Amino acid sequence: MSSITFKPKTVSKKLLTTLNPRTREIVVNRYGLEGENRMTLEAIGKTYDITRERVRQIENFALSTIKKSKEYREHQFIFEELKKIVKELGGVVSEEHLMKHISKDPVVQNHINLYLALSDEFKKHKEDDAFKYHWTIDEKTATNVREALNKLYSSISEKDLVTEEEIFNRFMTHLSDLISEYKGNKEVIYRYLALSKVIGKNQLNEWGRTSSPHVKARGIKDYAYLIMRRRGEPMHFKEVALEINKTFGKKAHVATCHNELIKDPRFVLVGRGMYGLKDWGHTGGVVRDVIAEVLKESGRPLSKEEIIKRVLTKRIVKPNTILVNLQNSKYFRKVAGDYTLA
């Protein structure tokens, strides 16, 4: 259902009556007013055997001619209506969101693009590495939002994953100049975040940099990381595969999942088929290596009870296995009842 009260195709037909047939046809093709596809300057140039620059000149002349016409003055209400919509959406909004909000019909969206280009009330910002195409009616708000998004991006590392509540709170601290009517509007703040190409969320609603595999999962190992991180404790590789299927709808074969976990340094084998995350402090290697790390971290001799307690935080293993390893005099020695490195 459209959020506008006027009929775009009818309005456009009247606005284009001021143009000669050839110019009108170029505008129709350029904006896709009779079909979903908008023709490029190059494609139109080939059709009429003229240069891209000449097509651009004709388009600019056409828009200028329309803006001087009686029909344009009579249809000012459509620009006021579109301005009101953009204002309600936050004063700055991505082209994608704006168009979908107005209509799901691609042809209607093309007509709306023409109207936005015709009015000086709207400014289009081109897509770049950091931001999507977006429209604004308030340049001060647009600048504030873009600067806040840049600061938010800088505050997040490549490994960070934060909750939606935290990302909103962080973002709001940077939106110091945002006008009051938007500050309490969560939908508007969400649309501002959607302007960014470098900040996004994963399927578990956790936010971070879009360049991170934690946000844009690229395979089974990335999905496995998200599953285990959410669980917060070691999991068997079979269970990891099952949860990937259930949570993300991705086919994760058990054998494939196991192979991916073995190869990826983010995961540590902590028991028979059980994996934990390196982020949690789990240590790779055999049990002897884990004991050695525990002793190095302590910086002093430890009792066998303390060693067992600390090793079990890093590795799922039987206490007796730890005791057997401590008896290896090649690596460990006993000093006044405690153990240290040999």
BELZISUL-V872223 format. One record per residue. N is the residue number from 1. RES is the residue in one small letter. PHI is phi in degrees with one decimal (NA if undefined). OMEGA is omega as a letter, one per 30 degrees, with the letter a starting at -180 (* if undefined). D_CENTER is the distance of its C-alpha to the mean C-alpha in whole Angstrom. Layout:
# BELZISUL-V872223
n=N res=RES phi=PHI omega=OMEGA d_center=D_CENTER
n=N res=RES phi=PHI omega=OMEGA d_center=D_CENTER
This chain:
# BELZISUL-V872223
n=1 res=m phi=NA omega=a d_center=27
n=2 res=s phi=-77.8 omega=l d_center=27
n=3 res=s phi=-97.1 omega=l d_center=27
n=4 res=i phi=-108.3 omega=a d_center=29
n=5 res=t phi=-95.7 omega=a d_center=33
n=6 res=f phi=-98.3 omega=l d_center=34
n=7 res=k phi=-101.6 omega=a d_center=34
n=8 res=p phi=-54.4 omega=a d_center=33
n=9 res=k phi=-63.8 omega=l d_center=35
n=10 res=t phi=-68.8 omega=l d_center=38
n=11 res=v phi=-62.4 omega=a d_center=37
n=12 res=s phi=-62.1 omega=a d_center=36
n=13 res=k phi=-58.8 omega=a d_center=39
n=14 res=k phi=-70.9 omega=a d_center=41
n=15 res=l phi=-64.1 omega=a d_center=39
n=16 res=l phi=-81.1 omega=a d_center=40
n=17 res=t phi=-65.1 omega=a d_center=43
n=18 res=t phi=-78.0 omega=a d_center=44
n=19 res=l phi=-101.4 omega=l d_center=43
n=20 res=n phi=-73.5 omega=a d_center=45
n=21 res=p phi=-52.9 omega=a d_center=44
n=22 res=r phi=-66.8 omega=l d_center=43
n=23 res=t phi=-63.7 omega=l d_center=41
n=24 res=r phi=-61.8 omega=a d_center=40
n=25 res=e phi=-64.7 omega=l d_center=39
n=26 res=i phi=-64.6 omega=l d_center=37
n=27 res=v phi=-64.3 omega=l d_center=35
n=28 res=v phi=-59.3 omega=a d_center=34
n=29 res=n phi=-71.6 omega=a d_center=33
n=30 res=r phi=-64.3 omega=a d_center=31
n=31 res=y phi=-101.1 omega=l d_center=29
n=32 res=g phi=66.3 omega=a d_center=29
n=33 res=l phi=-79.0 omega=l d_center=32
n=34 res=e phi=-120.3 omega=l d_center=33
n=35 res=g phi=-164.3 omega=a d_center=31
n=36 res=e phi=-70.2 omega=a d_center=27
n=37 res=n phi=-85.8 omega=l d_center=27
n=38 res=r phi=-97.2 omega=a d_center=27
n=39 res=m phi=-79.4 omega=l d_center=29
n=40 res=t phi=-77.5 omega=l d_center=29
n=41 res=l phi=-58.5 omega=a d_center=31
n=42 res=e phi=-64.8 omega=a d_center=32
n=43 res=a phi=-64.5 omega=l d_center=33
n=44 res=i phi=-67.6 omega=l d_center=35
n=45 res=g phi=-59.5 omega=l d_center=37
n=46 res=k phi=-66.0 omega=l d_center=38
n=47 res=t phi=-62.4 omega=a d_center=39
n=48 res=y phi=-103.4 omega=a d_center=41
n=49 res=d phi=57.1 omega=l d_center=42
n=50 res=i phi=-132.4 omega=a d_center=41
n=51 res=t phi=-77.9 omega=l d_center=38
n=52 res=r phi=-60.5 omega=a d_center=35
n=53 res=e phi=-64.4 omega=l d_center=36
n=54 res=r phi=-67.0 omega=l d_center=39
n=55 res=v phi=-62.2 omega=l d_center=36
n=56 res=r phi=-61.1 omega=l d_center=34
n=57 res=q phi=-63.3 omega=l d_center=37
n=58 res=i phi=-64.6 omega=l d_center=38
n=59 res=e phi=-62.0 omega=l d_center=35
n=60 res=n phi=-62.6 omega=l d_center=35
n=61 res=f phi=-63.1 omega=a d_center=39
n=62 res=a phi=-63.0 omega=a d_center=38
n=63 res=l phi=-64.2 omega=l d_center=36
n=64 res=s phi=-63.7 omega=l d_center=38
n=65 res=t phi=-64.7 omega=l d_center=41
n=66 res=i phi=-61.3 omega=a d_center=39
n=67 res=k phi=-66.5 omega=l d_center=39
n=68 res=k phi=-92.0 omega=a d_center=42
n=69 res=s phi=-83.9 omega=l d_center=43
n=70 res=k phi=-64.8 omega=a d_center=45
n=71 res=e phi=-60.9 omega=l d_center=42
n=72 res=y phi=-64.2 omega=l d_center=39
n=73 res=r phi=-64.9 omega=a d_center=41
n=74 res=e phi=-71.9 omega=a d_center=42
n=75 res=h phi=-110.8 omega=l d_center=38
n=76 res=q phi=-61.1 omega=a d_center=37
n=77 res=f phi=-61.0 omega=a d_center=36
n=78 res=i phi=-70.5 omega=l d_center=33
n=79 res=f phi=-73.0 omega=l d_center=32
n=80 res=e phi=-64.9 omega=l d_center=32
n=81 res=e phi=-66.6 omega=l d_center=31
n=82 res=l phi=-67.8 omega=l d_center=27
n=83 res=k phi=-64.0 omega=l d_center=28
n=84 res=k phi=-62.6 omega=l d_center=28
n=85 res=i phi=-64.0 omega=a d_center=25
n=86 res=v phi=-62.2 omega=l d_center=23
n=87 res=k phi=-62.9 omega=a d_center=24
n=88 res=e phi=-64.6 omega=a d_center=23
n=89 res=l phi=-83.7 omega=l d_center=20
n=90 res=g phi=121.8 omega=l d_center=20
n=91 res=g phi=83.5 omega=l d_center=21
n=92 res=v phi=-144.8 omega=a d_center=18
n=93 res=v phi=-152.3 omega=l d_center=16
n=94 res=s phi=-65.1 omega=l d_center=14
n=95 res=e phi=-58.9 omega=a d_center=16
n=96 res=e phi=-59.5 omega=a d_center=15
n=97 res=h phi=-69.1 omega=a d_center=15
n=98 res=l phi=-59.5 omega=a d_center=18
n=99 res=m phi=-64.9 omega=l d_center=20
n=100 res=k phi=-66.8 omega=l d_center=19
n=101 res=h phi=-68.5 omega=a d_center=20
n=102 res=i phi=-77.6 omega=a d_center=23
n=103 res=s phi=-163.7 omega=l d_center=24
n=104 res=k phi=-89.8 omega=a d_center=22
n=105 res=d phi=-81.2 omega=a d_center=25
n=106 res=p phi=-57.8 omega=a d_center=24
n=107 res=v phi=-69.1 omega=l d_center=27
n=108 res=v phi=-60.2 omega=l d_center=27
n=109 res=q phi=-59.9 omega=l d_center=24
n=110 res=n phi=-64.0 omega=l d_center=26
n=111 res=h phi=-64.5 omega=l d_center=29
n=112 res=i phi=-62.2 omega=l d_center=27
n=113 res=n phi=-59.8 omega=l d_center=25
n=114 res=l phi=-63.0 omega=a d_center=29
n=115 res=y phi=-64.5 omega=l d_center=30
n=116 res=l phi=-63.9 omega=l d_center=27
n=117 res=a phi=-71.5 omega=a d_center=28
n=118 res=l phi=-80.3 omega=a d_center=32
n=119 res=s phi=-105.2 omega=l d_center=31
n=120 res=d phi=-75.5 omega=l d_center=31
n=121 res=e phi=-69.7 omega=a d_center=30
n=122 res=f phi=-112.4 omega=l d_center=26
n=123 res=k phi=-122.8 omega=l d_center=24
n=124 res=k phi=-98.1 omega=l d_center=22
n=125 res=h phi=-107.0 omega=a d_center=19
n=126 res=k phi=-69.3 omega=l d_center=19
n=127 res=e phi=-68.7 omega=l d_center=15
n=128 res=d phi=-140.8 omega=a d_center=15
n=129 res=d phi=-64.4 omega=a d_center=13
n=130 res=a phi=-102.3 omega=a d_center=11
n=131 res=f phi=-129.8 omega=l d_center=11
n=132 res=k phi=-81.5 omega=l d_center=12
n=133 res=y phi=-54.3 omega=l d_center=15
n=134 res=h phi=-147.5 omega=a d_center=16
n=135 res=w phi=-114.7 omega=l d_center=20
n=136 res=t phi=-142.8 omega=l d_center=21
n=137 res=i phi=-117.4 omega=a d_center=25
n=138 res=d phi=-140.1 omega=a d_center=25
n=139 res=e phi=-66.2 omega=l d_center=24
n=140 res=k phi=-64.8 omega=l d_center=25
n=141 res=t phi=-64.5 omega=a d_center=22
n=142 res=a phi=-60.3 omega=l d_center=19
n=143 res=t phi=-64.5 omega=l d_center=20
n=144 res=n phi=-60.6 omega=a d_center=20
n=145 res=v phi=-65.9 omega=a d_center=16
n=146 res=r phi=-64.3 omega=l d_center=15
n=147 res=e phi=-64.1 omega=l d_center=17
n=148 res=a phi=-65.1 omega=l d_center=16
n=149 res=l phi=-65.9 omega=l d_center=12
n=150 res=n phi=-64.5 omega=l d_center=14
n=151 res=k phi=-67.4 omega=l d_center=16
n=152 res=l phi=-62.0 omega=l d_center=13
n=153 res=y phi=-59.4 omega=a d_center=11
n=154 res=s phi=-65.4 omega=a d_center=15
n=155 res=s phi=-83.8 omega=a d_center=15
n=156 res=i phi=-112.5 omega=l d_center=13
n=157 res=s phi=-86.1 omega=a d_center=14
n=158 res=e phi=-62.6 omega=a d_center=13
n=159 res=k phi=-92.0 omega=a d_center=14
n=160 res=d phi=-66.2 omega=l d_center=13
n=161 res=l phi=-134.6 omega=a d_center=11
n=162 res=v phi=-126.0 omega=a d_center=12
n=163 res=t phi=-70.6 omega=l d_center=13
n=164 res=e phi=-62.8 omega=l d_center=12
n=165 res=e phi=-61.6 omega=a d_center=15
n=166 res=e phi=-68.3 omega=a d_center=15
n=167 res=i phi=-65.6 omega=l d_center=12
n=168 res=f phi=-64.7 omega=a d_center=14
n=169 res=n phi=-64.8 omega=l d_center=17
n=170 res=r phi=-61.7 omega=a d_center=16
n=171 res=f phi=-61.6 omega=a d_center=14
n=172 res=m phi=-63.7 omega=l d_center=18
n=173 res=t phi=-65.1 omega=l d_center=20
n=174 res=h phi=-92.5 omega=a d_center=19
n=175 res=l phi=-92.0 omega=a d_center=19
n=176 res=s phi=-63.5 omega=a d_center=23
n=177 res=d phi=-96.3 omega=a d_center=24
n=178 res=l phi=-67.4 omega=a d_center=23
n=179 res=i phi=-65.7 omega=a d_center=25
n=180 res=s phi=-57.4 omega=a d_center=26
n=181 res=e phi=-66.4 omega=l d_center=26
n=182 res=y phi=-101.1 omega=a d_center=22
n=183 res=k phi=-59.2 omega=a d_center=22
n=184 res=g phi=-93.8 omega=a d_center=22
n=185 res=n phi=-97.3 omega=a d_center=20
n=186 res=k phi=-64.0 omega=l d_center=17
n=187 res=e phi=-64.4 omega=l d_center=16
n=188 res=v phi=-65.4 omega=l d_center=17
n=189 res=i phi=-61.6 omega=l d_center=15
n=190 res=y phi=-63.8 omega=l d_center=12
n=191 res=r phi=-66.1 omega=l d_center=12
n=192 res=y phi=-61.0 omega=l d_center=12
n=193 res=l phi=-59.7 omega=a d_center=9
n=194 res=a phi=-70.4 omega=l d_center=8
n=195 res=l phi=-70.3 omega=a d_center=10
n=196 res=s phi=-78.2 omega=l d_center=8
n=197 res=k phi=-97.3 omega=a d_center=6
n=198 res=v phi=-109.9 omega=l d_center=6
n=199 res=i phi=-123.1 omega=a d_center=5
n=200 res=g phi=-160.9 omega=a d_center=2
n=201 res=k phi=-126.9 omega=l d_center=5
n=202 res=n phi=-90.9 omega=a d_center=7
n=203 res=q phi=-73.8 omega=l d_center=10
n=204 res=l phi=-103.5 omega=a d_center=12
n=205 res=n phi=61.4 omega=l d_center=10
n=206 res=e phi=-102.3 omega=a d_center=10
n=207 res=w phi=-103.9 omega=l d_center=7
n=208 res=g phi=-176.8 omega=l d_center=7
n=209 res=r phi=-77.1 omega=a d_center=7
n=210 res=t phi=-69.2 omega=l d_center=5
n=211 res=s phi=-79.1 omega=a d_center=9
n=212 res=s phi=-83.3 omega=l d_center=10
n=213 res=p phi=-65.5 omega=l d_center=11
n=214 res=h phi=-75.8 omega=l d_center=10
n=215 res=v phi=-103.9 omega=l d_center=7
n=216 res=k phi=-105.5 omega=a d_center=7
n=217 res=a phi=-61.1 omega=a d_center=11
n=218 res=r phi=-114.6 omega=l d_center=14
n=219 res=g phi=173.4 omega=a d_center=17
n=220 res=i phi=-55.9 omega=a d_center=19
n=221 res=k phi=-63.8 omega=l d_center=19
n=222 res=d phi=-70.9 omega=l d_center=15
n=223 res=y phi=-64.1 omega=l d_center=16
n=224 res=a phi=-62.2 omega=l d_center=19
n=225 res=y phi=-60.1 omega=a d_center=18
n=226 res=l phi=-64.5 omega=l d_center=15
n=227 res=i phi=-62.9 omega=a d_center=18
n=228 res=m phi=-69.0 omega=l d_center=21
n=229 res=r phi=-63.1 omega=l d_center=19
n=230 res=r phi=-67.1 omega=l d_center=19
n=231 res=r phi=-67.1 omega=l d_center=22
n=232 res=g phi=81.4 omega=l d_center=23
n=233 res=e phi=-152.7 omega=a d_center=26
n=234 res=p phi=-55.8 omega=a d_center=28
n=235 res=m phi=-134.7 omega=l d_center=27
n=236 res=h phi=-75.9 omega=a d_center=30
n=237 res=f phi=-59.0 omega=l d_center=28
n=238 res=k phi=-67.1 omega=l d_center=29
n=239 res=e phi=-69.0 omega=l d_center=28
n=240 res=v phi=-60.8 omega=l d_center=24
n=241 res=a phi=-60.7 omega=l d_center=25
n=242 res=l phi=-62.6 omega=a d_center=26
n=243 res=e phi=-68.5 omega=l d_center=23
n=244 res=i phi=-63.7 omega=l d_center=20
n=245 res=n phi=-59.5 omega=a d_center=22
n=246 res=k phi=-71.2 omega=a d_center=22
n=247 res=t phi=-81.3 omega=a d_center=19
n=248 res=f phi=-107.6 omega=a d_center=17
n=249 res=g phi=68.4 omega=l d_center=19
n=250 res=k phi=-101.9 omega=l d_center=20
n=251 res=k phi=-74.9 omega=l d_center=23
n=252 res=a phi=-117.1 omega=l d_center=24
n=253 res=h phi=-70.5 omega=a d_center=27
n=254 res=v phi=-55.0 omega=a d_center=29
n=255 res=a phi=-63.1 omega=l d_center=30
n=256 res=t phi=-62.9 omega=l d_center=27
n=257 res=c phi=-59.4 omega=l d_center=25
n=258 res=h phi=-60.0 omega=a d_center=28
n=259 res=n phi=-61.7 omega=a d_center=28
n=260 res=e phi=-66.7 omega=a d_center=24
n=261 res=l phi=-66.2 omega=l d_center=25
n=262 res=i phi=-62.9 omega=a d_center=28
n=263 res=k phi=-80.4 omega=a d_center=27
n=264 res=d phi=-89.7 omega=a d_center=23
n=265 res=p phi=-66.6 omega=l d_center=24
n=266 res=r phi=-71.6 omega=a d_center=22
n=267 res=f phi=-111.1 omega=l d_center=24
n=268 res=v phi=-128.1 omega=l d_center=28
n=269 res=l phi=-73.7 omega=a d_center=31
n=270 res=v phi=-110.8 omega=l d_center=32
n=271 res=g phi=-173.5 omega=a d_center=35
n=272 res=r phi=-68.2 omega=a d_center=36
n=273 res=g phi=76.9 omega=a d_center=33
n=274 res=m phi=-96.2 omega=l d_center=31
n=275 res=y phi=-122.5 omega=l d_center=28
n=276 res=g phi=-124.2 omega=l d_center=26
n=277 res=l phi=-95.0 omega=l d_center=24
n=278 res=k phi=-58.9 omega=l d_center=25
n=279 res=d phi=-57.7 omega=a d_center=23
n=280 res=w phi=-82.8 omega=l d_center=25
n=281 res=g phi=96.8 omega=l d_center=28
n=282 res=h phi=-68.0 omega=a d_center=29
n=283 res=t phi=-112.1 omega=l d_center=32
n=284 res=g phi=-81.6 omega=l d_center=32
n=285 res=g phi=90.2 omega=a d_center=36
n=286 res=v phi=-82.4 omega=a d_center=39
n=287 res=v phi=-56.4 omega=l d_center=40
n=288 res=r phi=-57.0 omega=l d_center=42
n=289 res=d phi=-65.8 omega=l d_center=39
n=290 res=v phi=-67.3 omega=l d_center=38
n=291 res=i phi=-59.8 omega=a d_center=41
n=292 res=a phi=-61.9 omega=l d_center=41
n=293 res=e phi=-66.7 omega=l d_center=38
n=294 res=v phi=-59.6 omega=a d_center=39
n=295 res=l phi=-67.6 omega=l d_center=42
n=296 res=k phi=-65.1 omega=a d_center=40
n=297 res=e phi=-64.6 omega=a d_center=38
n=298 res=s phi=-72.5 omega=a d_center=41
n=299 res=g phi=73.0 omega=l d_center=43
n=300 res=r phi=-156.5 omega=l d_center=46
n=301 res=p phi=-62.8 omega=a d_center=48
n=302 res=l phi=-128.7 omega=l d_center=47
n=303 res=s phi=-71.1 omega=a d_center=49
n=304 res=k phi=-62.8 omega=l d_center=48
n=305 res=e phi=-65.0 omega=a d_center=47
n=306 res=e phi=-69.1 omega=l d_center=44
n=307 res=i phi=-62.9 omega=l d_center=43
n=308 res=i phi=-58.8 omega=a d_center=43
n=309 res=k phi=-58.5 omega=a d_center=41
n=310 res=r phi=-73.1 omega=l d_center=38
n=311 res=v phi=-63.8 omega=a d_center=38
n=312 res=l phi=-68.0 omega=l d_center=37
n=313 res=t phi=-79.5 omega=a d_center=34
n=314 res=k phi=-110.4 omega=a d_center=33
n=315 res=r phi=-151.1 omega=l d_center=34
n=316 res=i phi=-87.3 omega=a d_center=36
n=317 res=v phi=-154.6 omega=l d_center=39
n=318 res=k phi=-74.0 omega=l d_center=43
n=319 res=p phi=-54.6 omega=a d_center=44
n=320 res=n phi=-63.6 omega=l d_center=47
n=321 res=t phi=-63.2 omega=l d_center=45
n=322 res=i phi=-66.8 omega=a d_center=45
n=323 res=l phi=-63.2 omega=l d_center=48
n=324 res=v phi=-61.4 omega=l d_center=49
n=325 res=n phi=-66.7 omega=l d_center=47
n=326 res=l phi=-66.6 omega=a d_center=49
n=327 res=q phi=-77.8 omega=a d_center=52
n=328 res=n phi=-78.0 omega=a d_center=51
n=329 res=s phi=-66.6 omega=l d_center=53
n=330 res=k phi=-68.7 omega=a d_center=52
n=331 res=y phi=-116.4 omega=a d_center=48
n=332 res=f phi=-134.5 omega=l d_center=49
n=333 res=r phi=-137.3 omega=a d_center=53
n=334 res=k phi=-97.8 omega=a d_center=54
n=335 res=v phi=-129.4 omega=l d_center=55
n=336 res=a phi=52.6 omega=l d_center=57
n=337 res=g phi=88.1 omega=l d_center=55
n=338 res=d phi=-107.8 omega=a d_center=52
n=339 res=y phi=-114.8 omega=l d_center=50
n=340 res=t phi=-142.9 omega=l d_center=48
n=341 res=l phi=-73.1 omega=a d_center=47
n=342 res=a phi=-72.9 omega=* d_center=51
